[in-house]
Structures are given as C-alpha cells and as structure tokens.
Amino acid sequence: MFSRLPQAARMGMTTALVISACVVDSVTIAYDGSVMGSVNVMPSYKSYFQITTTTKAVNSTATHLGAILMAFFAGFIVDKRGRRESIFVSAVINIIGAVISGSAQNIAMFIAGRMIIGIGVGLAQTAAGTYVSETTAPKIRAFALGMYYSCWAVGSFLAAGISYGCSQLHPSDWAWRIPSFFQGFAPLLILVIVPFLPESPRWLIAHDRLDEGLSVIARINAGTIDDPTVQLQYREIIDTLNYEKTEGKSLAFQEIFRNAPNRKRLMLALSLAPLTMLTGSNVITYYYGDMLSQAGITSSHTQMEINLILSAWQFVIAVSGSLLAEKLGRRVLCLCSLGLCTAMFYLVGGLTSLYGSGGSQSGVYGTVAAIFLYLGSYSFGLTPLTNMYPPEVLSYNLRATGMGLFTVLAKACGIFVTMVFPFMFKSLGWKTYMINASWNVAFFVFVYFFWVETKGKTLEEIDVLFDGVKHSDAPDLNAVDADEKAIETMVERV
C-alpha cells in the first residue's frame, strides 16, 4: 500500500496510522468517564434506575473493575498474540459492552455492560501504549505517546456534546441510552484502522521475524533497510532482546522483581497511576456535577455546557504539552504540571468554601475559573505523560506485563475515586479539595527525587539509566550526526 510513496510520505502515513490507533483508543476510554459525568446529572437516568449515592458510585466504577480483571492477563495476551491483534480484540469487546449498556433494562444489565467495556479497556490500555512506544521513530515517540491521553479531551468533548444534545430528549430514556450506545462508535473505527497498521518491530524481532521487523523500522523512520539509522536501531533491538532472552529466562512477573533495576523500572512506571488518577482530575471528570453544585451552579444544562467547554480547553493544552515533551523533558513537564495542579486545587477548595452557597456571582465565576486553570495545568503535563513515561522506562521483557500492572493500579485508584469521593463530598464538602491537594505535595517530592529523564533516547538506550550498561555495541542514536564514521563501521559489521 505504501511502497510507491516517497520516504517522507511513508513515514508520515505510518506515524499517522499508529497515532490514530492510540487516539481512537484514548477517545474510547475518555468517552466512558465523561459520559458518566454527564449521564449522572440527567433526570431521566436517575429516575429510570432510581439512582442513589451508592448506585452512582457502582455504575461509575464498573468499567474500572472490568479493566482490573483483564489487566492481570493482558500482558500475557499482548506478548503472545501481538500488539496489533490485541488492539483489534479490545475494540470488539468494547462494542459488545456498549450495546449491552445502551439497551439495559435494569441496573444489573447496565453494570454488566460497563464491566465488559472495562475488560476491553484493560486490554486496550496495555496493548496500545506498548504498541505506540515500540512502533514510532525515536524523535516522534514522545509526541505520539503524548497524543494518546491528550486526545482524552476529544472523547470527553464528544461525550459531553452528545449527552448535552440528548438531554433535550428528557423525559425519554433515549436521553441516556443514545450516549451509552455511542461508546461503541470509536471502537468501530479501530476495526477499520487495524488492517493497515504494521506490527511492532520489536515484537516481530522477538518472535524471530527479523526481515519483517527490519522493514517496519525502515518504514517508521522514512528510510530504507540499508540506512545507517535504521541499521543502528535494528542492531540495538537485536542485541538488547538477545541479552534479555539470555539473562531474563524467568517468567515476566518473576523477572520484574528479580533485581533492583527492574524494581526501579516498575516503581517509576506504576508511579503514573496515582499521579494521574489521584491528583484531582478524576474528581472533576466523574463528579463535576457535584463540584459545580457546591460552587452554586445547579442547572444540569449549565453544568453540561461547562463540561463541553472544559473538554475543548483540555485538548488544546494537552497537545501543547505533547509538542513540548521532547524539548522540556519528562521530569520538568511533570513537576511544572503537578506543582500548578496542587496550587489550583487549593484555590478551588478555598473558593468553594467562601462562595459555595452561590450567593456571590463573582465568587461562582472565580470557582469555575479555578477549575479551568486546574484542568489546564493537569492537561499540560500529566495528561501526555500518562502513557508516555511507563512504556519508556520498562524494558521489552517487562513492557506488556508492566503496562498491565499499571492499568490495574490506575483502575484501582479510579475505583478509590469513584467509591470514596462521593461520600467525602457529602460529609466534608470543600475540605475534600484541601485533602486531595495536600497529598499532591508528596507526589511532587517523589518525582523530584526519583524520576529519571528519558528524552532523546531510544527505548534500548533508556536501559542504560537502570542497568548502568548498554546491552548493544551499536553507538547511541545521537551519535549518527556527530560521528558518521562510527555508524559506517557499525553498518559494515552488521
């Protein structure tokens, strides 16, 4: 399909397809979270299922439970069947779940549909992040992985827009059924895209399909199989995978805990779960209705309008962060975002305390502005880093399994948010924001002292940060321009 196109066009098309796969997956996940935030404020939904505080929490957390069930096995499936096939299967599962939840006749059926969606999400999150990190050129990898969760805002925007439009159908049940059915739309696009995607070159090489792996490396780097940069990456991957096969003979779960470098890899990869799920963004995603009500905005139509604008705002800021990730570096991006988030959440709490009664119009506007600033701060760094940093710090042997464990922890944190925060809001009110902002300070300290910087390196070169030695005698990619003689010598040896 791409063989007759110029090299730059082949690279652009391939990169666009790879990014589109992760974008559609991100839209699917984000749509789920945002649609529940919108549906939770619909009178027809509340009356149909007789929603209470408890059932609201259970309905919202059902996808997290399904994702956790799948994530324990997702790493094995992704390593065994391949990254591309796993993405395809996850889309089929999501479509089935959307049909069941949209046609639900009772609360049990609605929860079952959402749990099935969660199973698809658990597989997709493990497969997609692994796939994109391994199937993009090193110079594009940060942007591609950053776009994964940057396009979360697109899913939120679609969910908010569809839900807002369907809210006009009240008191008909279609007000909440149509948004639920639309959860299957983005996965349908995956089914169309996957046949045109290349498989991960690292997965191909690990399964002794060397020629196919080399061809994919050339394709994603807009080069030929004889280009020095292509041969350098090819040699790095072969040497590193041979080392892992020789030194890491145990099962993946055992390999993770086998030595100190692997434990550090896992710790850093898993750190993104609480960093992204417990810093406050999910409180807004799932319970923005409660937050705005506390701030004095009680109209469900006004709440959905605000949610629509918030989604567009988040998308613009998150894309900006993705574009700057390679220049600023992962640590700086995270620290800037986390520091601003902490300050903004304190501000949200303080303004809600002062003006939560809705008596001051300027106070209400100030509270909404603080929420906007918080989400902008979060979207700038934490959103693109969500699926950028974990697959980068994990070596090939650990990547799929580690991403599965990351999904488990992320969804467990999501369950904590959806099950605990409704009751915290009910009993503590504005103090909830103060508590949340305070534990963000601990996250900031952890990132400052423990995170390693991965910008400007191939996945194999990042191993040096943990193992202290490179497992290939190929020069670093940065040496291509600085020392062409070394590259030519390496190519002759290959």
N, C-alpha and C positions, 0 to 999 in steps of 0.2 A: 504493500500500500504506500509506503514512504520512500521506496528505493529510488524513484525518479526525481524526488525533490532535492533541492540544494541542501548542503550540510546544515546550514543555519536554520533552514525551514524544518528539516527533520528533527533537530533538537527542540525547536520551538513547539512543534506539533506534539512530540512525545512528552515534553515537560507539561504542556497544557493538558494533555490527557491524564497524566499522573496527578497533577494538581486538581483536575476536575473530579477525579475519583475520590480524593480525600475531602474536597469541598462538599460534594453531594453527601458523603457520609457525615460530615460535620453538620450540614443542614438538617439531616435526619435526626441527629441527637439533640440539636438545639431546638428544633421544632417541638420535640416532645416536652422539653422543660417549659418552653414558653407557652405552648398550647394549654398546659395545665394551669399556668398562671392566669391565663385569660378565661378558661372554662370555669375555674374556681369562683369567678365573680359573676357567672351567668345565672340568673334566677331559674331558668328552665332546667339547667343541670342540677342545681341544688334541690329543686322540688322533685325531680324525677327519681333521684337516688336518695332523697332525704339526707342530705349531707350534714354531718356533724364535724366537729374539730378532729375527731379520731378518724372518720372515714376520709376526710380531706387529706390527712397525712398518709393514710394507707394507699389511696389512689395515686398520690404524687410519688410515693416511694416504690411502687410496684415495679417500675422499669429498673430501678437500682437492684432490687432483689433478683430479677431475671438476669441482669448483667453479671452479678456476682456468681450465680450458678454456672453460667457459661464460662466466665473468665478463668476459672480454675483449670478448664480443659482447653481453652482457646490456644494457649501457647503450643501444645502438642499438635493440635489440628493445623495451625498455621505452618509449623515446621514440617509436618508430614505431607500435607496436601498442597502447600504453596500459598503465597500471599494473595495472588490474584484470585484463585478459586475460593479462598476463604471469604474474600470481599463479596464475591458473587452469591455465595450461600447466605451470608448475613443479610443481603438485600431481600432475598426470597423470604427469609424468616420475618423480617420487618413488615413486609407486605401482608403476610398472613395475620400478624398481630394487629395491624391497622384495620383490617377487615373485621376482625372479631370485636375490637373495642368500639368501632363505629356502629356496629349492629347490635351492641349489647342490649339485652332485655332486662338485666338485673345487675346489681353491683358486683356479684361474683364473676359474671361474664366480662364486665368491663375491666376488672382487675386482672383476669386471666389474659385478656388481650394485651394489656400493658406489660404483663410479665413476659409474654412472648416477644414483644418489641424489645424488651430489655435483653433477652437472650441474643437477639440479632445484634443489638448494640454492643454487648460484651464481646462478641466475636469480631465485629467490625472495628472496634477501637484497638483491639490487639493487632489485627491484620493491617489496617490502614496506616497507622503510624510506623510500623515496621516496614511496610512496603515503600512508603514515600521516602523514608530515610535512606533506603538501600537502592532506590531507583531514580535518583536525581543526581545531576552533576554537583560536585562539592561546592562550587560557587553559588549554586541556586538552592542548595539543600535548606538553608536557614529560611529563605523566603517561602519555599514550598511547604515546609513543616509549619511555619508560622501561619500560612493561609489556612491550614487545617482548622484551627479553632478561631481564626479571625472571621471565618465565614459562619461561625456560630451565630453571629448577629444577623446573617441573612435568614437563617432558619427562624430566629426569633422574630424578625421582621415579617416573614411570611405568616407565621402562626398568629402574630398579633393582628396583621391585616385581615386574614381570613376570618379570624374569630370576631374581629370588630364588625366586619360585614355581615357575618352570620348572626350576630347578636340582634340584628334588626328583625330576625325571624321569630323572636320571642312572641308568644309562649310556646311555639312549636319545638319539639325535641330536636329538629334538624339544626337548631342553633348550635348545639354541641356535637351532634353526630357528624355533620359535614367537616368541621375542623379535625375530628378524630379520623375520619376516612382519609383525609389529605395527608396523614402521616405516611401513607404508602406511596405518595407521588414521587418523592426524591429517590427512594429505593428502586422505583421503576426505571429511572434514568441510569442507575448503576448497571442494570441488566443490559442496557444499550451500550454503555461505555466499555465494559469489561472485555468483550471480544477484541477490542483494538489496543488493549494495554499489553506492554511487554511484561514478562515475569521478572521478578527481582534478579539481577545478575548474580548476586551473592548466593541466593537460593539455588540458582541453576548450577553455579560452580561447585557449591557444597554437595550437589547431587551428581557430580561428575559430568555435567553437560557443559563442558568448557567452551566449545565453539559458540554455543548459543549465548553463554554468559558474556564472552568477548564481544559478540555482535551487539548485545544490548548496551554494554559500556560505551562502545563506539557511537551508538545511536543517541544516547543521552548526553554525550559530550560533543555532538556535532562533528565527529571525526571519522576516520577510517580505522580499521583494526591495526594498521601499521603506525598510526600517530604516536609520538612519544608519550603524551599524557594518557592516552588510552592504554598503552602497554604498561606504563607505570602503575596505574590503578589496578590493572589486571594482575600484575605481579604481586602487588601489595595484598590483594584479596586472596590469591592462591597461597602465598606464604603464610598469611595470618590464619586462614582456615586450616591449612596443614598443621600449623602449630596447635590450634585448638583441638583438632582431631587427635593429635598425639598426646597432648598434655591434659586435655579435658575429656577423659574417657567415661566419666560417670554421667548419670542422668542429669538433666538440666537443673532440677530442683536441688540436687546434691551439689552440682557444680557452682551454683550461686553462693552457697555457704562454705565452699571448700577452702577459700583463702581470703586474706584481708583485702586485696584489690577487688575481688568480686563482691565482697560485702559492702565495700565503699560504693561500687557501681550501683548496687541495688538500693542503698540508702539514698543516694542522690536522685536516682530515678523515681523512687517512691515519694521523695520529699515534695514533688509537684502535686501529689494528690491532696494533702491538707493545705498546701499553699494556695491551690486554685479553688478548692471546694469549701474551705472554712474561713476564708478572709472576708466573706460578706456578700460576694456576688450571687451565690445561690439563694441567699435570703431574699434578695431583690427579685431573682428570677421566678421563684416559686410563690413568694408571698408579697409581691409588690402591692397587691390589693390591700393587705393588712397594713403595710407601711404607709401607703397614701391615706388610708382611712385614719390612721393615728395622726397623720400630718394635717388632717382636716379636709381631705378631698374624698368624698364618699360616693360620688356618682360613678357607676360602673362604666358608663360611656366615656367619661373624662379619664378614668383610670386606663382604659384601653387605648385612648388617644395618646396618653403619655407614654405607654409601653411601646407604641408604634414608633414614636419619635426617638425613644431611648435606643431601640434596635438599630436605627439608621446611624445614630451618633456613635454607637459602639463599633459598628462596622468600619466607619471611616478611620477612627482612631486605631483600631486593631491592625488594619492594613498598613498604616503608617509605622506602627511598631515592627511589623514583619519586615518592612523595607529597610529599617534601621538596625535590625538584629545583628547582621554581619559586621556592621560598622561599629556599633556600640559594644558588642559582646553580650553574652548571656547574663553574666553576673550584674553588670551595670544596668541592663534593661530590667532585670528582676528587682534590684534594690530600689531603683527610681520608682517603679510601679508600686511596689509594696509599701514604701515609705509614704507615698501620696495617698494610697488607699487607707492606710491607718489614720492619717490626719483627717481625711474626708469622712470616715466613718464616725470618728469622734464628733465631727461637726454635725453630721446627721443626727446623732444622738442628742447633742446639745440643743439643736433647733427644734427637734421633736418635743423635747422636754419643755421648752419655752412656749412653743406655738402649736402644740399638738391638739389643742382644743378647737383650732380653726378660727379663733376669734380675730386674729390678725392676718389680713390678706397678704401683706408683705412677708410675714413670717412663713406662711404656707409656700409662697413663691421661693423664699430662701431655702426651705427644706427640699423642695423639688430640685432646685439648682444644685444643692449639695449632693443629691442622689446622682444627678447628671455628672458632676465632677468626679464622684467616686467611680462610677462605671467607666468614665473616660480614663481615669488613672489605671484601673484594672485592665481595661482593654489594651492599653498601650504596651504593657509588658507581660503580664501574667497570661493573657489570652493567647498570644502567639507562642509563648514558652510551654504551654500545656502539653503539646505533643511534639515540641521541638527538642527539648532537653533530654527527656527519658530515653528515646531510642539512640540518641547520640552517645550517651555515657555507657550504654550497655554494649558489650561485645556481641559478635554474631551468635555464639552458642547460647547466650543468655537473653538475646533481644526479644524474641517472641514470648518466652516464658516470663521475662521481667515485665514486658508490657501487659501480659495477662494479670500479673500480680498488681501492677499499677492500676489496672482497671478495677480489680477487686477492692483495693484500698480507696480509690476515688469514689466508687459507688457506695462503699461503707460510710465514707464521710458524707455522701449525699443523703443516705438514709438518716444519719445523725441530724442533718439539717432539716429534713422534711418531717422527721418524727418529733424532734425536740423543740425546734424554734416556734412552732405554733403555740406550744404551751408556755414558752418563755415570753413570747409577745403578750400572751393573755395574762400572765402573772407579774411580769417585770416591766412590760411596756418599753419605754425609751432606754431603760438601763441595759436592754439586750444589746444595743449597738455599742455601748461602752465596754461591755464584757468582751464582745467579739473583737473590737479594735485593740483591746489590751493584749489578747493572745497573739495578735499580728506582730507585736513587738518581738516576741520570741522567734517568730518565723524570720524576721529581718536579721536578727543576730545569727541564726543558723546559716542563712545564705551567705552572709558576710564572711564567716569563718570557715565554712566547709565546701562551698561550691568551687568547682574547677572551671576554667574557661575553655570552651571548645571551638571558638570561632577560627576560621581559616584553616581547618584541618580536615582531612578525610576521616572516615569512620575508623579506619585502621590506625591512623596516626594518633587518634584520641586515646588508643590503648596505652600509649607511652605514658600518659598522665597518671595511669593507675599501676601499670606493671613496671614502670621505670626503664623499659627497654622496648625497642621496636622489633616486631616479630617478622620483619622482612628487611632484606638488604637494599631494597629499592629506595632511592632518595625521596625526601618529602616532596609533595606536590609544589610547594612554594619554591623549590629549587629549580623548577623547569625553566623559568626565565633567567634566574641568576647563574645557573651552572649547566648550560646546554651540553657541555662535554660529558658531564656525569650521566645525563639522561641518555646520550647516544651510546655510551659504554654499556649502560644497563640494557638498552634495547638490543645491542649486539649479543649480549649474554643470553637474553630471552630467545 
